[in-house]
Amino acid sequence: MYIFGYLRASTSDQNAKRAQRALQVFVQQKGFRIADWYIENESGASLQRPELLRLLDDAAIGDAIIIEQIDRLSRLDEESWFKLKEMLNQKD
């Protein structure tokens, strides 16, 4: 099992890495480590996010994704949210 960190901010004016240290500490306190980080400045309202799609390609069954809070993963409309959930479910 690998743990992947996903960090996202909506604009280049925002710091997508702002939660990286806190997530790193959290995972280490649980006795694990993060295998890789996927960091981008893209709108959460779009499913067309290169790093998120790369993460989903890289992840295998049993891997985990850690995020700061749910809105870092998605601010999608209902239809796109169901597509993303399907993509995640395919990875178990």
HTML snippet that shows the backbone in 3Dmol.js (N, CA, C, O; Angstrom):
<script src="https://3Dmol.org/build/3Dmol-min.js"></script>
<div id="view" style="width:600px;height:400px;position:relative"></div>
<script>
const pdb = `
ATOM      1  N   MET A   1       0.843  -1.188   0.000  1.00  0.00           N
ATOM      2  CA  MET A   1       0.000   0.000   0.000  1.00  0.00           C
ATOM      3  C   MET A   1       0.884   1.246   0.000  1.00  0.00           C
ATOM      4  O   MET A   1       1.843   1.352   0.764  1.00  0.00           O
ATOM      5  N   TYR A   2       0.537   2.169  -0.866  1.00  0.00           N
ATOM      6  CA  TYR A   2       1.184   3.475  -0.899  1.00  0.00           C
ATOM      7  C   TYR A   2       0.187   4.533  -0.450  1.00  0.00           C
ATOM      8  O   TYR A   2      -1.019   4.397  -0.652  1.00  0.00           O
ATOM      9  N   ILE A   3       0.706   5.578   0.156  1.00  0.00           N
ATOM     10  CA  ILE A   3      -0.105   6.738   0.514  1.00  0.00           C
ATOM     11  C   ILE A   3       0.371   7.890  -0.345  1.00  0.00           C
ATOM     12  O   ILE A   3       1.558   8.214  -0.375  1.00  0.00           O
ATOM     13  N   PHE A   4      -0.572   8.507  -1.045  1.00  0.00           N
ATOM     14  CA  PHE A   4      -0.276   9.650  -1.899  1.00  0.00           C
ATOM     15  C   PHE A   4      -0.899  10.904  -1.315  1.00  0.00           C
ATOM     16  O   PHE A   4      -2.046  10.884  -0.869  1.00  0.00           O
ATOM     17  N   GLY A   5      -0.153  11.988  -1.317  1.00  0.00           N
ATOM     18  CA  GLY A   5      -0.670  13.267  -0.858  1.00  0.00           C
ATOM     19  C   GLY A   5      -1.140  14.092  -2.043  1.00  0.00           C
ATOM     20  O   GLY A   5      -0.426  14.242  -3.034  1.00  0.00           O
ATOM     21  N   TYR A   6      -2.357  14.627  -1.929  1.00  0.00           N
ATOM     22  CA  TYR A   6      -2.887  15.502  -2.985  1.00  0.00           C
ATOM     23  C   TYR A   6      -3.133  16.879  -2.397  1.00  0.00           C
ATOM     24  O   TYR A   6      -3.903  17.037  -1.450  1.00  0.00           O
ATOM     25  N   LEU A   7      -2.465  17.874  -2.971  1.00  0.00           N
ATOM     26  CA  LEU A   7      -2.588  19.261  -2.524  1.00  0.00           C
ATOM     27  C   LEU A   7      -3.051  20.107  -3.698  1.00  0.00           C
ATOM     28  O   LEU A   7      -2.504  20.017  -4.797  1.00  0.00           O
ATOM     29  N   ARG A   8      -4.070  20.936  -3.454  1.00  0.00           N
ATOM     30  CA  ARG A   8      -4.608  21.758  -4.529  1.00  0.00           C
ATOM     31  C   ARG A   8      -5.010  23.118  -3.997  1.00  0.00           C
ATOM     32  O   ARG A   8      -5.546  23.239  -2.896  1.00  0.00           O
ATOM     33  N   ALA A   9      -4.744  24.131  -4.790  1.00  0.00           N
ATOM     34  CA  ALA A   9      -5.268  25.473  -4.559  1.00  0.00           C
ATOM     35  C   ALA A   9      -5.863  25.934  -5.882  1.00  0.00           C
ATOM     36  O   ALA A   9      -5.468  25.467  -6.950  1.00  0.00           O
ATOM     37  N   SER A  10      -6.806  26.845  -5.800  1.00  0.00           N
ATOM     38  CA  SER A  10      -7.546  27.241  -7.001  1.00  0.00           C
ATOM     39  C   SER A  10      -6.771  28.137  -7.942  1.00  0.00           C
ATOM     40  O   SER A  10      -6.926  28.032  -9.159  1.00  0.00           O
ATOM     41  N   THR A  11      -5.949  29.009  -7.411  1.00  0.00           N
ATOM     42  CA  THR A  11      -5.239  29.964  -8.263  1.00  0.00           C
ATOM     43  C   THR A  11      -3.749  29.960  -7.930  1.00  0.00           C
ATOM     44  O   THR A  11      -3.334  29.463  -6.883  1.00  0.00           O
ATOM     45  N   SER A  12      -2.959  30.518  -8.831  1.00  0.00           N
ATOM     46  CA  SER A  12      -1.518  30.583  -8.592  1.00  0.00           C
ATOM     47  C   SER A  12      -1.173  31.573  -7.474  1.00  0.00           C
ATOM     48  O   SER A  12      -0.054  31.564  -6.961  1.00  0.00           O
ATOM     49  N   ASP A  13      -2.132  32.425  -7.096  1.00  0.00           N
ATOM     50  CA  ASP A  13      -1.918  33.346  -5.977  1.00  0.00           C
ATOM     51  C   ASP A  13      -2.000  32.629  -4.631  1.00  0.00           C
ATOM     52  O   ASP A  13      -1.534  33.148  -3.617  1.00  0.00           O
ATOM     53  N   GLN A  14      -2.591  31.441  -4.625  1.00  0.00           N
ATOM     54  CA  GLN A  14      -2.742  30.672  -3.394  1.00  0.00           C
ATOM     55  C   GLN A  14      -1.635  29.627  -3.301  1.00  0.00           C
ATOM     56  O   GLN A  14      -1.092  29.195  -4.317  1.00  0.00           O
ATOM     57  N   ASN A  15      -1.306  29.226  -2.078  1.00  0.00           N
ATOM     58  CA  ASN A  15      -0.226  28.273  -1.846  1.00  0.00           C
ATOM     59  C   ASN A  15      -0.793  26.857  -1.724  1.00  0.00           C
ATOM     60  O   ASN A  15      -1.333  26.485  -0.682  1.00  0.00           O
ATOM     61  N   ALA A  16      -0.668  26.081  -2.783  1.00  0.00           N
ATOM     62  CA  ALA A  16      -1.178  24.710  -2.770  1.00  0.00           C
ATOM     63  C   ALA A  16      -0.458  23.849  -1.735  1.00  0.00           C
ATOM     64  O   ALA A  16      -1.014  22.856  -1.266  1.00  0.00           O
ATOM     65  N   LYS A  17       0.765  24.214  -1.376  1.00  0.00           N
ATOM     66  CA  LYS A  17       1.560  23.410  -0.439  1.00  0.00           C
ATOM     67  C   LYS A  17       1.324  23.755   1.032  1.00  0.00           C
ATOM     68  O   LYS A  17       1.999  23.221   1.911  1.00  0.00           O
ATOM     69  N   ARG A  18       0.372  24.642   1.299  1.00  0.00           N
ATOM     70  CA  ARG A  18       0.210  25.138   2.664  1.00  0.00           C
ATOM     71  C   ARG A  18      -0.049  24.043   3.697  1.00  0.00           C
ATOM     72  O   ARG A  18       0.331  24.207   4.856  1.00  0.00           O
ATOM     73  N   ALA A  19      -0.674  22.947   3.324  1.00  0.00           N
ATOM     74  CA  ALA A  19      -0.998  21.875   4.274  1.00  0.00           C
ATOM     75  C   ALA A  19      -0.013  20.717   4.212  1.00  0.00           C
ATOM     76  O   ALA A  19      -0.182  19.732   4.931  1.00  0.00           O
ATOM     77  N   GLN A  20       1.003  20.810   3.378  1.00  0.00           N
ATOM     78  CA  GLN A  20       1.903  19.679   3.167  1.00  0.00           C
ATOM     79  C   GLN A  20       2.564  19.224   4.466  1.00  0.00           C
ATOM     80  O   GLN A  20       2.583  18.029   4.760  1.00  0.00           O
ATOM     81  N   ARG A  21       3.087  20.127   5.218  1.00  0.00           N
ATOM     82  CA  ARG A  21       3.787  19.756   6.458  1.00  0.00           C
ATOM     83  C   ARG A  21       2.838  19.083   7.452  1.00  0.00           C
ATOM     84  O   ARG A  21       3.190  18.073   8.061  1.00  0.00           O
ATOM     85  N   ALA A  22       1.645  19.636   7.615  1.00  0.00           N
ATOM     86  CA  ALA A  22       0.681  19.060   8.562  1.00  0.00           C
ATOM     87  C   ALA A  22       0.276  17.643   8.147  1.00  0.00           C
ATOM     88  O   ALA A  22       0.153  16.763   8.999  1.00  0.00           O
ATOM     89  N   LEU A  23       0.071  17.420   6.866  1.00  0.00           N
ATOM     90  CA  LEU A  23      -0.283  16.081   6.389  1.00  0.00           C
ATOM     91  C   LEU A  23       0.881  15.116   6.573  1.00  0.00           C
ATOM     92  O   LEU A  23       0.683  13.957   6.937  1.00  0.00           O
ATOM     93  N   GLN A  24       2.093  15.596   6.322  1.00  0.00           N
ATOM     94  CA  GLN A  24       3.290  14.772   6.511  1.00  0.00           C
ATOM     95  C   GLN A  24       3.404  14.324   7.963  1.00  0.00           C
ATOM     96  O   GLN A  24       3.642  13.148   8.238  1.00  0.00           O
ATOM     97  N   VAL A  25       3.236  15.253   8.882  1.00  0.00           N
ATOM     98  CA  VAL A  25       3.324  14.931  10.311  1.00  0.00           C
ATOM     99  C   VAL A  25       2.229  13.943  10.708  1.00  0.00           C
ATOM    100  O   VAL A  25       2.492  12.984  11.433  1.00  0.00           O
ATOM    101  N   PHE A  26       1.020  14.169  10.245  1.00  0.00           N
ATOM    102  CA  PHE A  26      -0.104  13.279  10.552  1.00  0.00           C
ATOM    103  C   PHE A  26       0.199  11.845  10.118  1.00  0.00           C
ATOM    104  O   PHE A  26       0.015  10.904  10.891  1.00  0.00           O
ATOM    105  N   VAL A  27       0.658  11.687   8.897  1.00  0.00           N
ATOM    106  CA  VAL A  27       0.948  10.355   8.371  1.00  0.00           C
ATOM    107  C   VAL A  27       2.097   9.707   9.145  1.00  0.00           C
ATOM    108  O   VAL A  27       2.043   8.516   9.453  1.00  0.00           O
ATOM    109  N   GLN A  28       3.125  10.475   9.456  1.00  0.00           N
ATOM    110  CA  GLN A  28       4.254   9.932  10.225  1.00  0.00           C
ATOM    111  C   GLN A  28       3.826   9.503  11.622  1.00  0.00           C
ATOM    112  O   GLN A  28       4.298   8.487  12.130  1.00  0.00           O
ATOM    113  N   GLN A  29       2.939  10.267  12.243  1.00  0.00           N
ATOM    114  CA  GLN A  29       2.450   9.907  13.575  1.00  0.00           C
ATOM    115  C   GLN A  29       1.680   8.587  13.562  1.00  0.00           C
ATOM    116  O   GLN A  29       1.601   7.899  14.581  1.00  0.00           O
ATOM    117  N   LYS A  30       1.120   8.241  12.423  1.00  0.00           N
ATOM    118  CA  LYS A  30       0.390   6.976  12.275  1.00  0.00           C
ATOM    119  C   LYS A  30       1.323   5.830  11.895  1.00  0.00           C
ATOM    120  O   LYS A  30       0.886   4.688  11.752  1.00  0.00           O
ATOM    121  N   GLY A  31       2.622   6.141  11.730  1.00  0.00           N
ATOM    122  CA  GLY A  31       3.604   5.119  11.418  1.00  0.00           C
ATOM    123  C   GLY A  31       3.762   4.821   9.937  1.00  0.00           C
ATOM    124  O   GLY A  31       4.272   3.766   9.561  1.00  0.00           O
ATOM    125  N   PHE A  32       3.332   5.739   9.111  1.00  0.00           N
ATOM    126  CA  PHE A  32       3.426   5.555   7.663  1.00  0.00           C
ATOM    127  C   PHE A  32       4.240   6.681   7.049  1.00  0.00           C
ATOM    128  O   PHE A  32       4.718   7.573   7.749  1.00  0.00           O
ATOM    129  N   ARG A  33       4.389   6.626   5.739  1.00  0.00           N
ATOM    130  CA  ARG A  33       5.033   7.725   5.031  1.00  0.00           C
ATOM    131  C   ARG A  33       4.332   7.926   3.684  1.00  0.00           C
ATOM    132  O   ARG A  33       3.695   7.017   3.152  1.00  0.00           O
ATOM    133  N   ILE A  34       4.466   9.104   3.171  1.00  0.00           N
ATOM    134  CA  ILE A  34       3.836   9.449   1.899  1.00  0.00           C
ATOM    135  C   ILE A  34       4.787   9.074   0.771  1.00  0.00           C
ATOM    136  O   ILE A  34       5.951   9.474   0.764  1.00  0.00           O
ATOM    137  N   ALA A  35       4.278   8.303  -0.176  1.00  0.00           N
ATOM    138  CA  ALA A  35       5.096   7.825  -1.284  1.00  0.00           C
ATOM    139  C   ALA A  35       5.373   8.918  -2.302  1.00  0.00           C
ATOM    140  O   ALA A  35       6.456   8.971  -2.883  1.00  0.00           O
ATOM    141  N   ASP A  36       4.383   9.802  -2.521  1.00  0.00           N
ATOM    142  CA  ASP A  36       4.556  10.860  -3.508  1.00  0.00           C
ATOM    143  C   ASP A  36       3.516  11.948  -3.267  1.00  0.00           C
ATOM    144  O   ASP A  36       2.470  11.710  -2.664  1.00  0.00           O
ATOM    145  N   TRP A  37       3.824  13.128  -3.744  1.00  0.00           N
ATOM    146  CA  TRP A  37       2.924  14.277  -3.653  1.00  0.00           C
ATOM    147  C   TRP A  37       2.447  14.665  -5.043  1.00  0.00           C
ATOM    148  O   TRP A  37       3.205  14.615  -6.011  1.00  0.00           O
ATOM    149  N   TYR A  38       1.191  15.049  -5.125  1.00  0.00           N
ATOM    150  CA  TYR A  38       0.588  15.545  -6.352  1.00  0.00           C
ATOM    151  C   TYR A  38       0.055  16.930  -6.018  1.00  0.00           C
ATOM    152  O   TYR A  38      -0.894  17.071  -5.247  1.00  0.00           O
ATOM    153  N   ILE A  39       0.672  17.948  -6.603  1.00  0.00           N
ATOM    154  CA  ILE A  39       0.410  19.331  -6.204  1.00  0.00           C
ATOM    155  C   ILE A  39       0.047  20.142  -7.431  1.00  0.00           C
ATOM    156  O   ILE A  39       0.738  20.095  -8.449  1.00  0.00           O
ATOM    157  N   GLU A  40      -1.050  20.890  -7.325  1.00  0.00           N
ATOM    158  CA  GLU A  40      -1.447  21.714  -8.462  1.00  0.00           C
ATOM    159  C   GLU A  40      -2.266  22.920  -8.039  1.00  0.00           C
ATOM    160  O   GLU A  40      -2.879  22.949  -6.972  1.00  0.00           O
ATOM    161  N   ASN A  41      -2.252  23.906  -8.909  1.00  0.00           N
ATOM    162  CA  ASN A  41      -3.081  25.099  -8.766  1.00  0.00           C
ATOM    163  C   ASN A  41      -4.110  25.069  -9.882  1.00  0.00           C
ATOM    164  O   ASN A  41      -3.897  25.621 -10.962  1.00  0.00           O
ATOM    165  N   GLU A  42      -5.216  24.422  -9.605  1.00  0.00           N
ATOM    166  CA  GLU A  42      -6.313  24.263 -10.561  1.00  0.00           C
ATOM    167  C   GLU A  42      -7.626  24.379  -9.805  1.00  0.00           C
ATOM    168  O   GLU A  42      -7.681  24.118  -8.603  1.00  0.00           O
ATOM    169  N   SER A  43      -8.661  24.761 -10.494  1.00  0.00           N
ATOM    170  CA  SER A  43      -9.984  24.868  -9.881  1.00  0.00           C
ATOM    171  C   SER A  43     -10.502  23.493  -9.486  1.00  0.00           C
ATOM    172  O   SER A  43     -10.403  22.536 -10.255  1.00  0.00           O
ATOM    173  N   GLY A  44     -11.050  23.403  -8.290  1.00  0.00           N
ATOM    174  CA  GLY A  44     -11.674  22.171  -7.832  1.00  0.00           C
ATOM    175  C   GLY A  44     -13.016  21.926  -8.486  1.00  0.00           C
ATOM    176  O   GLY A  44     -13.609  20.862  -8.306  1.00  0.00           O
ATOM    177  N   ALA A  45     -13.506  22.901  -9.247  1.00  0.00           N
ATOM    178  CA  ALA A  45     -14.786  22.765  -9.936  1.00  0.00           C
ATOM    179  C   ALA A  45     -14.634  22.089 -11.294  1.00  0.00           C
ATOM    180  O   ALA A  45     -15.620  21.884 -12.002  1.00  0.00           O
ATOM    181  N   SER A  46     -13.408  21.745 -11.655  1.00  0.00           N
ATOM    182  CA  SER A  46     -13.144  21.073 -12.924  1.00  0.00           C
ATOM    183  C   SER A  46     -12.532  19.711 -12.662  1.00  0.00           C
ATOM    184  O   SER A  46     -11.686  19.560 -11.781  1.00  0.00           O
ATOM    185  N   LEU A  47     -12.954  18.736 -13.418  1.00  0.00           N
ATOM    186  CA  LEU A  47     -12.355  17.408 -13.317  1.00  0.00           C
ATOM    187  C   LEU A  47     -11.077  17.313 -14.143  1.00  0.00           C
ATOM    188  O   LEU A  47     -10.324  16.349 -14.008  1.00  0.00           O
ATOM    189  N   GLN A  48     -10.830  18.282 -14.980  1.00  0.00           N
ATOM    190  CA  GLN A  48      -9.636  18.302 -15.829  1.00  0.00           C
ATOM    191  C   GLN A  48      -8.460  18.913 -15.065  1.00  0.00           C
ATOM    192  O   GLN A  48      -8.055  20.049 -15.308  1.00  0.00           O
ATOM    193  N   ARG A  49      -7.927  18.116 -14.131  1.00  0.00           N
ATOM    194  CA  ARG A  49      -6.783  18.527 -13.322  1.00  0.00           C
ATOM    195  C   ARG A  49      -5.654  17.534 -13.558  1.00  0.00           C
ATOM    196  O   ARG A  49      -5.754  16.374 -13.157  1.00  0.00           O
ATOM    197  N   PRO A  50      -4.581  17.980 -14.204  1.00  0.00           N
ATOM    198  CA  PRO A  50      -3.503  17.062 -14.599  1.00  0.00           C
ATOM    199  C   PRO A  50      -2.931  16.230 -13.450  1.00  0.00           C
ATOM    200  O   PRO A  50      -2.718  15.029 -13.612  1.00  0.00           O
ATOM    201  N   GLU A  51      -2.684  16.836 -12.317  1.00  0.00           N
ATOM    202  CA  GLU A  51      -2.076  16.090 -11.214  1.00  0.00           C
ATOM    203  C   GLU A  51      -3.052  15.105 -10.595  1.00  0.00           C
ATOM    204  O   GLU A  51      -2.652  14.003 -10.219  1.00  0.00           O
ATOM    205  N   LEU A  52      -4.314  15.472 -10.480  1.00  0.00           N
ATOM    206  CA  LEU A  52      -5.311  14.535  -9.963  1.00  0.00           C
ATOM    207  C   LEU A  52      -5.448  13.337 -10.895  1.00  0.00           C
ATOM    208  O   LEU A  52      -5.516  12.197 -10.436  1.00  0.00           O
ATOM    209  N   LEU A  53      -5.487  13.589 -12.187  1.00  0.00           N
ATOM    210  CA  LEU A  53      -5.606  12.496 -13.149  1.00  0.00           C
ATOM    211  C   LEU A  53      -4.348  11.622 -13.159  1.00  0.00           C
ATOM    212  O   LEU A  53      -4.435  10.405 -13.320  1.00  0.00           O
ATOM    213  N   ARG A  54      -3.190  12.243 -12.989  1.00  0.00           N
ATOM    214  CA  ARG A  54      -1.939  11.476 -12.894  1.00  0.00           C
ATOM    215  C   ARG A  54      -1.947  10.605 -11.637  1.00  0.00           C
ATOM    216  O   ARG A  54      -1.524   9.449 -11.671  1.00  0.00           O
ATOM    217  N   LEU A  55      -2.429  11.166 -10.532  1.00  0.00           N
ATOM    218  CA  LEU A  55      -2.542  10.411  -9.289  1.00  0.00           C
ATOM    219  C   LEU A  55      -3.448   9.199  -9.472  1.00  0.00           C
ATOM    220  O   LEU A  55      -3.105   8.094  -9.053  1.00  0.00           O
ATOM    221  N   LEU A  56      -4.590   9.403 -10.091  1.00  0.00           N
ATOM    222  CA  LEU A  56      -5.512   8.290 -10.307  1.00  0.00           C
ATOM    223  C   LEU A  56      -4.902   7.223 -11.222  1.00  0.00           C
ATOM    224  O   LEU A  56      -5.169   6.033 -11.051  1.00  0.00           O
ATOM    225  N   ASP A  57      -4.094   7.641 -12.180  1.00  0.00           N
ATOM    226  CA  ASP A  57      -3.398   6.674 -13.035  1.00  0.00           C
ATOM    227  C   ASP A  57      -2.343   5.895 -12.244  1.00  0.00           C
ATOM    228  O   ASP A  57      -2.169   4.693 -12.445  1.00  0.00           O
ATOM    229  N   ASP A  58      -1.649   6.583 -11.353  1.00  0.00           N
ATOM    230  CA  ASP A  58      -0.561   5.961 -10.601  1.00  0.00           C
ATOM    231  C   ASP A  58      -1.058   5.041  -9.488  1.00  0.00           C
ATOM    232  O   ASP A  58      -0.395   4.058  -9.156  1.00  0.00           O
ATOM    233  N   ALA A  59      -2.201   5.348  -8.917  1.00  0.00           N
ATOM    234  CA  ALA A  59      -2.709   4.602  -7.761  1.00  0.00           C
ATOM    235  C   ALA A  59      -3.136   3.193  -8.162  1.00  0.00           C
ATOM    236  O   ALA A  59      -3.629   2.958  -9.266  1.00  0.00           O
ATOM    237  N   ALA A  60      -2.932   2.270  -7.233  1.00  0.00           N
ATOM    238  CA  ALA A  60      -3.337   0.880  -7.429  1.00  0.00           C
ATOM    239  C   ALA A  60      -4.315   0.489  -6.318  1.00  0.00           C
ATOM    240  O   ALA A  60      -4.485   1.212  -5.337  1.00  0.00           O
ATOM    241  N   ILE A  61      -4.934  -0.636  -6.491  1.00  0.00           N
ATOM    242  CA  ILE A  61      -5.875  -1.127  -5.482  1.00  0.00           C
ATOM    243  C   ILE A  61      -5.178  -1.189  -4.131  1.00  0.00           C
ATOM    244  O   ILE A  61      -4.079  -1.730  -4.015  1.00  0.00           O
ATOM    245  N   GLY A  62      -5.820  -0.635  -3.119  1.00  0.00           N
ATOM    246  CA  GLY A  62      -5.279  -0.646  -1.766  1.00  0.00           C
ATOM    247  C   GLY A  62      -4.492   0.587  -1.394  1.00  0.00           C
ATOM    248  O   GLY A  62      -4.187   0.784  -0.218  1.00  0.00           O
ATOM    249  N   ASP A  63      -4.151   1.426  -2.359  1.00  0.00           N
ATOM    250  CA  ASP A  63      -3.442   2.664  -2.056  1.00  0.00           C
ATOM    251  C   ASP A  63      -4.403   3.662  -1.420  1.00  0.00           C
ATOM    252  O   ASP A  63      -5.621   3.515  -1.516  1.00  0.00           O
ATOM    253  N   ALA A  64      -3.846   4.670  -0.775  1.00  0.00           N
ATOM    254  CA  ALA A  64      -4.657   5.688  -0.098  1.00  0.00           C
ATOM    255  C   ALA A  64      -4.241   7.078  -0.571  1.00  0.00           C
ATOM    256  O   ALA A  64      -3.085   7.321  -0.916  1.00  0.00           O
ATOM    257  N   ILE A  65      -5.208   7.971  -0.575  1.00  0.00           N
ATOM    258  CA  ILE A  65      -4.974   9.377  -0.897  1.00  0.00           C
ATOM    259  C   ILE A  65      -5.279  10.184   0.349  1.00  0.00           C
ATOM    260  O   ILE A  65      -6.327  10.009   0.969  1.00  0.00           O
ATOM    261  N   ILE A  66      -4.361  11.069   0.714  1.00  0.00           N
ATOM    262  CA  ILE A  66      -4.605  11.943   1.854  1.00  0.00           C
ATOM    263  C   ILE A  66      -4.729  13.377   1.342  1.00  0.00           C
ATOM    264  O   ILE A  66      -3.933  13.835   0.523  1.00  0.00           O
ATOM    265  N   ILE A  67      -5.749  14.070   1.846  1.00  0.00           N
ATOM    266  CA  ILE A  67      -6.017  15.454   1.470  1.00  0.00           C
ATOM    267  C   ILE A  67      -6.275  16.258   2.728  1.00  0.00           C
ATOM    268  O   ILE A  67      -6.612  15.703   3.774  1.00  0.00           O
ATOM    269  N   GLU A  68      -6.115  17.566   2.622  1.00  0.00           N
ATOM    270  CA  GLU A  68      -6.331  18.445   3.772  1.00  0.00           C
ATOM    271  C   GLU A  68      -7.800  18.453   4.183  1.00  0.00           C
ATOM    272  O   GLU A  68      -8.118  18.294   5.362  1.00  0.00           O
ATOM    273  N   GLN A  69      -8.679  18.632   3.231  1.00  0.00           N
ATOM    274  CA  GLN A  69     -10.123  18.615   3.466  1.00  0.00           C
ATOM    275  C   GLN A  69     -10.811  18.326   2.143  1.00  0.00           C
ATOM    276  O   GLN A  69     -10.205  18.469   1.081  1.00  0.00           O
ATOM    277  N   ILE A  70     -12.071  17.920   2.200  1.00  0.00           N
ATOM    278  CA  ILE A  70     -12.758  17.421   1.012  1.00  0.00           C
ATOM    279  C   ILE A  70     -12.798  18.432  -0.128  1.00  0.00           C
ATOM    280  O   ILE A  70     -12.778  18.028  -1.291  1.00  0.00           O
ATOM    281  N   ASP A  71     -12.853  19.711   0.157  1.00  0.00           N
ATOM    282  CA  ASP A  71     -12.923  20.678  -0.942  1.00  0.00           C
ATOM    283  C   ASP A  71     -11.610  20.795  -1.706  1.00  0.00           C
ATOM    284  O   ASP A  71     -11.577  21.405  -2.774  1.00  0.00           O
ATOM    285  N   ARG A  72     -10.527  20.223  -1.182  1.00  0.00           N
ATOM    286  CA  ARG A  72      -9.271  20.175  -1.934  1.00  0.00           C
ATOM    287  C   ARG A  72      -9.367  19.111  -3.030  1.00  0.00           C
ATOM    288  O   ARG A  72      -8.703  19.211  -4.062  1.00  0.00           O
ATOM    289  N   LEU A  73     -10.189  18.103  -2.798  1.00  0.00           N
ATOM    290  CA  LEU A  73     -10.405  17.065  -3.797  1.00  0.00           C
ATOM    291  C   LEU A  73     -11.483  17.456  -4.788  1.00  0.00           C
ATOM    292  O   LEU A  73     -11.351  17.206  -5.987  1.00  0.00           O
ATOM    293  N   SER A  74     -12.556  18.072  -4.293  1.00  0.00           N
ATOM    294  CA  SER A  74     -13.678  18.328  -5.191  1.00  0.00           C
ATOM    295  C   SER A  74     -14.517  19.526  -4.799  1.00  0.00           C
ATOM    296  O   SER A  74     -14.876  19.721  -3.637  1.00  0.00           O
ATOM    297  N   ARG A  75     -14.811  20.307  -5.797  1.00  0.00           N
ATOM    298  CA  ARG A  75     -15.849  21.335  -5.766  1.00  0.00           C
ATOM    299  C   ARG A  75     -16.673  21.167  -7.040  1.00  0.00           C
ATOM    300  O   ARG A  75     -17.159  22.132  -7.630  1.00  0.00           O
ATOM    301  N   LEU A  76     -16.808  19.923  -7.434  1.00  0.00           N
ATOM    302  CA  LEU A  76     -17.440  19.567  -8.700  1.00  0.00           C
ATOM    303  C   LEU A  76     -18.951  19.648  -8.627  1.00  0.00           C
ATOM    304  O   LEU A  76     -19.550  19.557  -7.555  1.00  0.00           O
ATOM    305  N   ASP A  77     -19.551  19.822  -9.790  1.00  0.00           N
ATOM    306  CA  ASP A  77     -21.006  19.703  -9.858  1.00  0.00           C
ATOM    307  C   ASP A  77     -21.358  18.228  -9.682  1.00  0.00           C
ATOM    308  O   ASP A  77     -20.474  17.371  -9.692  1.00  0.00           O
ATOM    309  N   GLU A  78     -22.629  17.937  -9.523  1.00  0.00           N
ATOM    310  CA  GLU A  78     -23.061  16.583  -9.192  1.00  0.00           C
ATOM    311  C   GLU A  78     -22.618  15.557 -10.246  1.00  0.00           C
ATOM    312  O   GLU A  78     -22.132  14.483  -9.893  1.00  0.00           O
ATOM    313  N   GLU A  79     -22.779  15.875 -11.512  1.00  0.00           N
ATOM    314  CA  GLU A  79     -22.421  14.940 -12.577  1.00  0.00           C
ATOM    315  C   GLU A  79     -20.926  14.621 -12.552  1.00  0.00           C
ATOM    316  O   GLU A  79     -20.532  13.458 -12.635  1.00  0.00           O
ATOM    317  N   SER A  80     -20.105  15.655 -12.438  1.00  0.00           N
ATOM    318  CA  SER A  80     -18.651  15.444 -12.402  1.00  0.00           C
ATOM    319  C   SER A  80     -18.220  14.732 -11.129  1.00  0.00           C
ATOM    320  O   SER A  80     -17.286  13.931 -11.151  1.00  0.00           O
ATOM    321  N   TRP A  81     -18.900  15.022 -10.008  1.00  0.00           N
ATOM    322  CA  TRP A  81     -18.581  14.347  -8.747  1.00  0.00           C
ATOM    323  C   TRP A  81     -18.836  12.849  -8.881  1.00  0.00           C
ATOM    324  O   TRP A  81     -18.039  12.044  -8.400  1.00  0.00           O
ATOM    325  N   PHE A  82     -19.936  12.465  -9.528  1.00  0.00           N
ATOM    326  CA  PHE A  82     -20.217  11.047  -9.730  1.00  0.00           C
ATOM    327  C   PHE A  82     -19.156  10.397 -10.621  1.00  0.00           C
ATOM    328  O   PHE A  82     -18.800   9.239 -10.404  1.00  0.00           O
ATOM    329  N   LYS A  83     -18.649  11.122 -11.615  1.00  0.00           N
ATOM    330  CA  LYS A  83     -17.568  10.607 -12.461  1.00  0.00           C
ATOM    331  C   LYS A  83     -16.308  10.374 -11.635  1.00  0.00           C
ATOM    332  O   LYS A  83     -15.661   9.333 -11.754  1.00  0.00           O
ATOM    333  N   LEU A  84     -15.963  11.356 -10.791  1.00  0.00           N
ATOM    334  CA  LEU A  84     -14.771  11.218  -9.954  1.00  0.00           C
ATOM    335  C   LEU A  84     -14.944  10.051  -8.978  1.00  0.00           C
ATOM    336  O   LEU A  84     -14.020   9.259  -8.797  1.00  0.00           O
ATOM    337  N   LYS A  85     -16.104   9.940  -8.356  1.00  0.00           N
ATOM    338  CA  LYS A  85     -16.344   8.817  -7.441  1.00  0.00           C
ATOM    339  C   LYS A  85     -16.200   7.483  -8.164  1.00  0.00           C
ATOM    340  O   LYS A  85     -15.647   6.533  -7.610  1.00  0.00           O
ATOM    341  N   GLU A  86     -16.690   7.409  -9.384  1.00  0.00           N
ATOM    342  CA  GLU A  86     -16.543   6.184 -10.177  1.00  0.00           C
ATOM    343  C   GLU A  86     -15.067   5.885 -10.424  1.00  0.00           C
ATOM    344  O   GLU A  86     -14.646   4.733 -10.322  1.00  0.00           O
ATOM    345  N   MET A  87     -14.282   6.903 -10.747  1.00  0.00           N
ATOM    346  CA  MET A  87     -12.854   6.717 -10.975  1.00  0.00           C
ATOM    347  C   MET A  87     -12.164   6.212  -9.701  1.00  0.00           C
ATOM    348  O   MET A  87     -11.307   5.330  -9.756  1.00  0.00           O
ATOM    349  N   LEU A  88     -12.545   6.776  -8.574  1.00  0.00           N
ATOM    350  CA  LEU A  88     -11.965   6.341  -7.298  1.00  0.00           C
ATOM    351  C   LEU A  88     -12.403   4.926  -6.951  1.00  0.00           C
ATOM    352  O   LEU A  88     -11.592   4.126  -6.484  1.00  0.00           O
ATOM    353  N   ASN A  89     -13.673   4.608  -7.173  1.00  0.00           N
ATOM    354  CA  ASN A  89     -14.175   3.267  -6.878  1.00  0.00           C
ATOM    355  C   ASN A  89     -13.494   2.209  -7.729  1.00  0.00           C
ATOM    356  O   ASN A  89     -13.285   1.086  -7.269  1.00  0.00           O
ATOM    357  N   GLN A  90     -13.147   2.550  -8.962  1.00  0.00           N
ATOM    358  CA  GLN A  90     -12.449   1.595  -9.823  1.00  0.00           C
ATOM    359  C   GLN A  90     -11.077   1.231  -9.260  1.00  0.00           C
ATOM    360  O   GLN A  90     -10.539   0.164  -9.557  1.00  0.00           O
ATOM    361  N   LYS A  91     -10.523   2.113  -8.456  1.00  0.00           N
ATOM    362  CA  LYS A  91      -9.217   1.876  -7.840  1.00  0.00           C
ATOM    363  C   LYS A  91      -9.321   1.190  -6.484  1.00  0.00           C
ATOM    364  O   LYS A  91      -8.302   0.823  -5.899  1.00  0.00           O
ATOM    365  N   ASP A  92     -10.534   1.014  -5.981  1.00  0.00           N
ATOM    366  CA  ASP A  92     -10.759   0.447  -4.651  1.00  0.00           C
ATOM    367  C   ASP A  92      -9.998   1.216  -3.591  1.00  0.00           C
ATOM    368  O   ASP A  92     -10.071   0.877  -2.410  1.00  0.00           O
TER     369      ASP A  92
END
`;
const viewer = $3Dmol.createViewer("view");
viewer.addModel(pdb, "pdb");
viewer.setStyle({}, {cartoon: {color: "spectrum"}});
viewer.zoomTo();
viewer.render();
</script>
